[in-house]
Amino acid sequence: MKKVVNGADEAIRDIRDGAVVMLGGFGLCGIPENCIAALARKGVGQLTCISNNAGVDDFGLGLLLKTRQIRKMISSYVGENEEFERQLLSGELDVDLIPQGTLATRIQMAAMGIPAFFTPAGYGTEVAQGKEVREFGGKPYLMEYALAADFAIVKAWKGDTMGNLLFQKTTRNFSTSMAKAGTITIAEVEHLVQPGELYPDQVHVAGIYVHRIFQGSGYERRIERRTVRLKQNH
C-alpha cells in the first residue's frame, strides 16, 4: 500500500463537510500546520474538531475558526484564542469542554478499542450532567465514552515511507494516541526517510496506524506566549 502523498492538499482530499477530525498538538506545539492550512484553502465546513485547544487567533485552528469552518470543538482549553472565546460566549460555536486527562484517556480508549471507562474527574460539576455514575470502593465515578474520529491528523519530526513516526520531545503530546484513534490517519513530517532509517526502538507510532504521509514545509513553530526572565545584574 502506497502511503506517501504529494503534500497536504492531496492528504486531506476526501475530508468533507461535517467530518469529525482529530488534530494533534498542545497549544501550538506539534500542530499539523500544513494540513490546517490545506483545510482552510479547501473551505470544507461544519467540522467537528477534537484538539486540546484551538490555537491562537491567527494561527493553528484559529484559522479555521475565523473562516467559520468549525461547527463544534471538543477540547480542554480555550484561553489563548479570543475568537474562540467570542464564538463560544455568543453561541455561534458548539463547544464540549473536557478535563484534559479525560480528553486524553477518551482518545486512548478509542485507540485501544475500549468503548467506555469510568473516571472520578468531573464528578459533582457540570461535566457530570447526564452521565452514568457508579461507585467503586466507596467513591463515585463518571462513565465516559471513547472518542474516535473520521480523520486523525498529526505532525511528527521524522517518518518513513511505511508510516512509522518519530516525534521530538513534547511534540508527541496527544498525537501518538490520536494517530491510533482515527479511521484514516494522516501524518505530516519534517523529515521523510526510507524504511530502515528509523531505529525501531525509537518509533512512537507504528506504520500500521498511518494511512497517508508526506513531508511538510515552512514550519513556523510558533510559541503562544514567550516568557523570559530578566537578566540579573550582580
C-alpha positions in Angstrom: 0.0 0.0 0.0 1.5 3.3 -1.1 1.2 5.8 1.7 3.2 8.7 0.5 1.2 11.6 -1.0 2.2 14.8 -2.7 1.6 17.3 0.0 -1.2 18.5 2.4 -3.8 19.2 -0.3 -3.7 15.6 -1.5 -3.6 14.2 2.0 -6.9 15.9 3.1 -8.6 15.5 -0.3 -11.6 13.5 1.0 -12.3 15.4 4.2 -15.8 16.6 3.6 -18.3 18.9 5.3 -19.4 17.6 8.6 -16.4 15.3 9.2 -15.0 14.6 12.7 -11.3 15.5 12.7 -8.7 15.0 15.4 -5.7 17.2 15.3 -2.6 16.6 17.3 -0.8 19.4 19.2 -0.6 21.1 22.6 -1.2 24.8 22.2 0.9 25.4 19.1 3.4 22.7 20.0 3.5 20.0 17.3 0.4 21.0 15.4 -0.1 19.9 11.8 0.5 23.3 10.3 0.4 22.2 6.6 -2.8 20.3 6.9 -4.6 23.0 8.8 -3.6 25.5 6.1 -4.9 23.0 3.4 -8.2 22.7 5.2 -8.5 26.5 5.2 -7.8 26.5 1.4 -10.3 23.7 0.7 -13.0 25.6 2.5 -14.5 22.4 4.0 -17.1 23.3 6.7 -19.3 22.2 9.6 -16.3 20.3 11.0 -16.2 18.8 14.5 -12.6 19.3 15.7 -11.1 17.3 18.5 -8.0 19.0 19.9 -6.5 20.0 23.2 -7.2 23.7 22.3 -7.8 25.8 19.2 -4.5 27.6 18.7 -4.4 31.4 18.6 -6.4 33.9 16.6 -4.2 33.9 13.5 -2.6 30.5 13.6 -3.4 26.8 14.1 -7.1 26.0 14.4 -7.7 29.7 14.9 -7.5 30.0 11.1 -10.5 27.7 10.7 -12.5 29.5 13.4 -12.0 32.8 11.6 -13.5 31.4 8.5 -16.3 29.7 10.4 -15.3 26.2 9.1 -15.6 24.6 12.6 -19.1 23.8 13.9 -18.0 22.1 17.1 -14.9 22.0 19.2 -14.1 19.1 21.6 -11.3 20.4 23.7 -10.0 21.2 27.2 -8.6 24.7 27.0 -9.8 28.0 25.3 -7.5 30.6 27.0 -5.3 31.8 24.1 -7.9 32.4 21.4 -10.2 35.4 21.6 -12.2 34.4 18.6 -12.8 31.0 20.1 -14.0 32.7 23.3 -16.2 35.1 21.4 -17.9 32.4 19.4 -18.4 30.3 22.5 -20.0 33.1 24.5 -22.2 34.2 21.6 -23.5 30.7 21.0 -22.1 30.6 17.5 -19.8 27.6 18.3 -20.8 24.3 19.9 -18.1 23.6 22.5 -17.6 20.4 24.6 -15.1 21.3 27.3 -13.5 18.2 28.8 -10.9 17.8 31.6 -7.6 17.4 29.9 -6.9 14.0 31.4 -10.3 12.7 30.5 -9.9 14.0 26.9 -6.5 12.2 26.6 -8.0 9.0 28.0 -11.1 9.0 25.8 -8.8 9.2 22.8 -6.6 6.4 24.2 -9.6 4.2 24.8 -10.7 4.6 21.2 -7.2 3.7 20.1 -7.4 0.5 22.2 -10.9 -0.5 21.1 -12.4 0.1 24.5 -15.8 1.7 24.2 -16.1 3.4 27.7 -14.4 3.7 31.0 -15.0 5.2 34.5 -13.2 8.2 35.9 -13.6 10.4 39.1 -12.7 13.5 37.2 -15.6 15.9 36.8 -17.9 14.3 39.4 -20.0 16.9 41.1 -19.5 19.5 38.4 -21.3 20.5 35.1 -19.1 17.8 33.4 -21.2 15.1 35.1 -24.6 16.2 33.8 -26.4 13.4 32.0 -23.7 10.8 32.6 -23.9 7.5 34.3 -22.4 7.4 37.8 -21.2 4.2 39.5 -19.5 3.7 42.9 -16.2 1.8 43.2 -14.6 1.4 46.6 -17.0 4.0 48.0 -16.0 6.6 45.5 -18.3 7.9 42.7 -17.1 7.7 39.1 -18.4 9.0 35.8 -18.8 6.8 32.7 -17.0 8.4 29.7 -17.2 7.2 26.1 -14.2 6.6 23.9 -13.6 9.4 21.4 -12.8 8.4 17.8 -12.7 10.4 14.6 -13.2 10.1 10.9 -9.7 11.5 10.4 -6.7 11.9 12.7 -4.1 14.5 11.6 -0.7 14.6 13.3 2.7 16.1 12.8 5.9 14.2 13.5 9.6 15.1 13.4 10.5 12.1 11.3 8.6 9.4 9.4 9.4 6.7 6.9 7.5 5.9 3.7 5.8 3.0 5.5 4.2 5.4 8.0 6.4 4.8 11.1 6.6 8.0 13.1 9.1 9.6 15.5 8.2 12.7 17.5 10.6 15.1 19.1 10.2 15.8 22.8 6.9 17.5 23.8 5.6 17.5 20.2 4.5 13.9 21.0 1.6 15.2 23.3 -1.8 13.9 22.1 -0.5 12.8 18.7 0.5 9.2 19.5 -3.0 8.4 20.8 -4.8 10.3 18.1 -2.8 8.5 15.3 -4.4 5.3 16.5 -7.9 6.6 17.0 -8.8 7.8 13.5 -10.5 5.8 10.8 -8.0 7.5 8.4 -4.7 8.8 9.9 -2.7 11.5 8.1 0.8 12.4 9.1 2.9 15.3 8.0 6.6 15.1 8.9 9.6 17.4 8.9 11.8 14.6 7.5 10.6 11.8 5.3 13.1 8.9 5.2 13.3 5.4 3.8 12.3 2.2 5.7 15.2 1.1 7.9 16.4 4.6 8.6 14.5 4.9 11.9 15.8 2.9 14.8 13.0 0.5 15.7 13.2 1.2 19.5 12.7 4.9 18.8 9.4 4.6 16.8 6.5 6.2 18.7 3.7 5.2 16.2 3.9 2.1 14.1 3.2 2.5 10.4 0.2 0.1 10.6 -1.8 3.1 12.0 -0.9 5.6 9.4 -2.7 5.7 6.0 -1.1 8.8 4.4 2.2 10.6 5.0 4.1 13.5 3.4 7.0 15.8 4.0 5.8 19.2 5.1 7.5 22.5 4.7 7.6 26.1 6.0 7.0 25.2 9.7 6.9 28.3 11.9 6.8 26.5 15.3 5.2 29.5 17.0 5.0 29.9 20.7 1.8 31.3 22.2 3.3 33.4 24.8 7.1 33.7 25.2 8.1 34.3 28.8 11.7 35.2 29.6 13.5 36.1 32.9 15.1 39.5 33.2 18.8 39.3 33.4 20.1 39.8 36.9 22.9 42.3 37.5 25.4 41.2 40.1 
